[in-house]
Amino acid sequence: MPQTTPEPRFAPVLAIGLMSGTSLDGVDAAMIETDGESVRRLGRSVTLPYPEAFRDRLRAVLGDRGDVAGAARELTERHVDAVAALLGAADLPAAAVGLVGFHGQTVLHRPVARLTRQIGDGGLLARLTGIPVVDDFRSADVAAGGEGAPLVPVYHRALAAGLERPMAVLNIGGVANLTWIGADDDLVAFDTGPGNALVDDWVRARTGQPFDADGMLARSGRVDAATLARLLSHPYFSRPAPKSLDRDELGRDAVGRLVGGHLSTEDGAATLAAFTVEAVAAGGRRCPAPPRRWLVGGGGRRNAALLEGLRRRLGVPVDPVEAVGWDGDALEAEAFAFLAVRSVRGLPLSLPRTTGVPAPMTGGRLWPVPGQPLPWKKADGASAG
């Protein structure tokens, strides 16, 4: 989808963003008021955890195989529930919301082959919520030769207005991604490597627990230097940025080297946590100038082993995003609300130095509510405001 000229008069709208990330832990829903260029107001947010049985069904379709249609339907219905829960928490009717940004669940991401797949039915979500939906944020970028990820940097830049530069925003979900913001608002972004996914997979295989709560296992273990060196030899780390990573590109190989091997549960967790830290440190060395501060979002900000390791390796302040008043649980969901508004305005979602796309690209697909006018449009088709 080529970039188009943004509509000149566009009043801020209340938008909902929905995010189901690579950790497969649940759906985050968040509300912001935005015109797609600035953030006027942050609203409520909620998280609906997935039952373990549904997580298993999602894991079964990773790689775009198995009962994808059934998983997509159930995923969409759970997102409908998330919208209802968020509207209830905010005490608002659906009619007060102009747009929903629906990321869906990534089940396949192979940008080198120009393939990316996020499951979820945007049309069904629009019908069931009564709110227009934008989905399919990544495919236009990938089709044009970009990585399709990360897409949140333009939102990070909008939020970071007024903060000291250069700075970095690090999201640690299943995969970790970095946004570098320069003094002139320049952006560089890429996936640094593993986030929580490998530690989660290891802990689940060894203990049956879904994750290493507070990094306790990793903090009580010792890093196996030889195993860490082998993990860091993966070809991904020698690729130039921008670049993006499928959740399982490292996962099957990395955990396969550890499960049933010579490492204890604690030492395996410590080694995989160190893998995430070293990958981030290597990513930081690729930034145009060293960040003066790192802000960390995503579930990984709660892992003390990761934060302690990052502070040791980076040598500058490393803080959860809450230190500047952001909500680390809602950040990515908020971003897709912001991106949805940018999409309907024809504004870029991705840039050459964020995804490697040849030119700034918009994207996304709009699903109106059948039989209803778009709420941000006047009757004559002009933008409201």
N, C-alpha and C positions, 0 to 999 in steps of 0.2 A: 504494500500500500504506500504510494508516494506521499510525501509531505504536501499538505494543502495549506492555503492561506487561512489563518485563524479568523474566526468570526469576530468582528470589531467590537460588538456590544454584547457582553455575556455577563449577566449578574451571577454572583456566587450562588452555588446550589448546595444543598445538604446531600451528601453522597455517602453511601455505605461501601466499604471494601471488605472482601471475603478472601481469606488466605488459608489454604491447606498445604502445609509445607512438606519438605522431604523427610522430616522426622516422623510423619504419619501419626502425630499425636492427637490431632483434633482440628477443628476449624475456628479461626479467630475472625471476629466480626467487629468492625470499628466504623465510627461515623465522624466525618469532618465536613466543615463548610469551606468551599474552595471555588475559585474560578479556573483552576488548573495551572495557575501561575504562582499564586501565593496561597498560604493557608490562613484563612480568616479566623477559624475557630476549630478546636479539637473537641469532639463530643465523647459520648459513652463508648465503651467497648465490652465485649463478652468473649469468653472462650467456651466452646462445647467440646469436651474431650470425646474421642471416639472410643466405643467399647472395643475391648481387645479382639473380639470376633470380627469386627469390621476392619480393624487394622490388619488382621490376617488376610481378609479378602482383598484389601488394597495391596498388600505385599505380593499376593498371588498374581496380580495383573501388572506388576512392574515389568518393564520390557515390552509392554503392549501385547500381552498374551493372556490366555485364560478368558474368564467371563468378564470382559471389559464392559460390555453393555450393562450387565447387571450391577457392576460396581459403580458405573457412571450414574445410573438411575438412583441408587441408594445415596451416593455422594451428594447428588443434587438435592434430594429430599432432606438430607442432614443440613445442607446450607440453607434451605427454606426455614428449617427450625432455628438456625442461627439468626437469620434476619428477624424472625418473630421474637426471639429472645432479646435481641438488641432493641427492637422497637418497644418491647415491654419495659426494658430497663430505662429507656429514655422517655417513656410515657408519651410516645408519638404515634400517630397513625401512619400507615404506609404512604398516604397522599402527601405527607410532609417531606418525603424523600424524592429527589429528582432522578437518582441514578444509582445503580449497584455495579461495582466492579468485581467480577467473578473470575478469580484466577484459575479455579479448577485444581485437579491433582495431576502433577507431572508423572507420567508413567514411562515416558521414553524421551531422551534428550540426546540426540546425535547430530549436533550442528555441522560437523564436518561433512556428513552425508545429507545435510539440509533437511533433517528430520527433527521434529519436536512434537510431542503429543501431550496435551492436558485434557483429561477427561472431565465431563460435566456438561450438562445440557442448559445452555443459557436461555434458550427459548422457553423451556419448561420452568426455569427459575423465574423468568419474567411473568409467566402466566400465573404461577402459584403465589407470588408475592404481590403482584399488581404494580411492580416498579420496573421501568426499563433497565435492561442489563447490558453491560459490555463484557464480552469474554474474548478468548483467543488473542491474547496480548502478544504472543511471542512469534507466531508463524510468519508474519510479514517480514520481520527482521531476519529470521533464519532463511526464508526464501530469497532474500536479497544478499545473502552471504554473511550475515552477522551471526553472532553466537546465541542470540535470543535471550541472553541473561548477562549480568543482572539488569533488571529494569527499575529498581528502586532509586538509583542515584539522583534522578531529577527531583524526587521527593526529598531525599536527604538534603540536597542543596537548598530547597525551599525552606525546610525547617531550620537549617543552620545559618540563616541570615543573621548577621551580627556576631557570630562566634569567631574566635581567633583562627586564622588560617596560616599555613596549610594544616588541615586536620584530616583525620580518617574516621569513617564510620564502619565498624565491623559487625556484620550480622552473623551470628553463629547459630544456624539451624542445623539441619542434617548435613548440609554443605555450608562452608563459610565463604562469605563474599565481602569484598572491601570496596568502599567508595572513598577516593581521595578528592578533596575539594581544595582548590588552590585559591590564592589571594584574589585572583581576578574572576572567581566563580568557575574556573576551568574544572572539568571532571575527568577522572580516570577511574575505571572500575573493572573488576574481574573476580572470579571465584579463586580464592587462595588455595583451596583444597578441602580436606575433610573438615566437618564441624563436629556435630554430636553423633552422626550416624554410625560411625565405626565403633565408638565406645558403647553406644546403645546396643548394637548387634552383639558385641562381645559379652557385655553384661547379661543380656538376655540368654545367650547360648550357655553361659557358665552358671548363672544363678536363677534364671527364670524371671528376674525383675526387669522392668522395661528400660531402666536407665541407671546411671551411677548418681544417686541422689547426693547433691552438694559436692560431688567429686570425692566422696569419702574413700572409695576403693582406690582411685588413682593416687590420692594423697598418702595412702598407707603402703603403696607399692613402690618399686624401683624400676626406673627406665632401663630396658635392655638396649644398649647402644648399638649392637650389631643388627638387631631387628629393626630399630629405628632407621639406621642407615639404609637398609634394604628397602624399606617403605619409601624413603625420600628419593630413591633412585628411579621411581616411576617416571616414564617419559612426560607425563603431564607437567612436571615441575620445570622442565627445560623449554616448554613452549612459551613463546612471547605472549604478552597480554595485548588486547583483551582476549579472555578465554573463559570457558564455562565448563562445568563438570557435571556429569550424570551421577546421581546418588550412588549407583552400583559400579561405576567405572573403577573405583578404588576398592569398594567394599568387599566384593567376593574374594579378590586376591589378598587384600590386607588381612581380613579376619581369617581367611583360610590358612594363612601362614602361622596364625596364633592358636586357633581352636585345636585342642588336642595335642598341642605342642608342649614345649618345655617350660612355658611361663605359667606362673600362678595367676589366679583371677586378678589379684591386686597388681601384679607386675604387668599383665596385659593391659589393664585399664590405664596404668601410668604411662606405658609405652604409646598407646593410642592417643592419650591426651597430649603427650609430648609431640606426637606426629602433627596434630592440629596446630599446636603452638609454633613449631618450626616452619610449617607451611605458611602461617601468617607472617612470621618474621621474614621469610624469603619474599613474600609478596610485598611487604613494606619496603624492601630494598629496590623494588621495581617502580616505586612512586617517583614522580618528577622531582620532588623535594621531600625530605624527611618530615612526616607529620609531627606537629608539636604536641598533639594530643590525640588519643584514640578513644572513641565512644563505642561501647559494645552493646548490641541488642541481641534479641533471640534468646532461646532457652539456655544457650551456653554461658550467658552472663551470670547464671546462678551456679555455675560449676566452679568452685573455689580453686580447684587444681588448674583449670584453664586460665582464670584471671591471674593467679599467682605466677604461672609460667609466662604469660604475656608481659606482665610487669617486669619480670627479670630480663626477658629477652629484648624488649623494645626500649627500655631505659627512659621512657617518658611517661607522663600520666596516662593511665588506662582506667577508665571508669565506666560503669553501667550508664546507659543513656539517661537514666533517671536523674543523674547528676545535673543535667541541663533542662530537666522538666519534661522530658519525653517519656513515653510509655513503651518499654521494651517488649511487652507482650502484644501490643497493638500496632507497632510500627509498620510491619509489612502489610497488614490489612489496611491501615490508613493509606499506605502507598498506592494500593490498587483502587481505592476510592479516588485519589488524586489522578491516577493514570486514566481512569475511566472518563473523567471530565476532560482531560487533555485529549483523549481519543475523539470525543464528539466535537471538540473544537479544531481538530486537525493539527494539534501541536505535537512536536516530536516526543516520543517515548524513549528513544534510544539514539545514541550518538556514536560517531566513529571511535571515540576513545572509551566508550562504555561497553559496547558489544562488538565493535569491529565492523559495523555496518558501513557501507561506502559513503553514505550521506545521512544527515539526520532523518529519522524515520518516525512516522506516526504508525498506528496499528490499532488492533482491536476490531471487534465486530459487535454492532449494536442490534439488540433484540427489543423492539418496542413492545409494549403491552397491546395485544390485539384489540382494535377498536377504540384505543385511547390516544389522544394527541400527546406528543412529547411535552413533558411539563415545563421545560425551559424554553419552549417556543411560543411565540404569539400566534394568534390565528392566521396572520398573514405570512407566517413562516419565518419572520425575523426573530433574532435572538431576544429573549427577555432582557430587560434592563436598559 
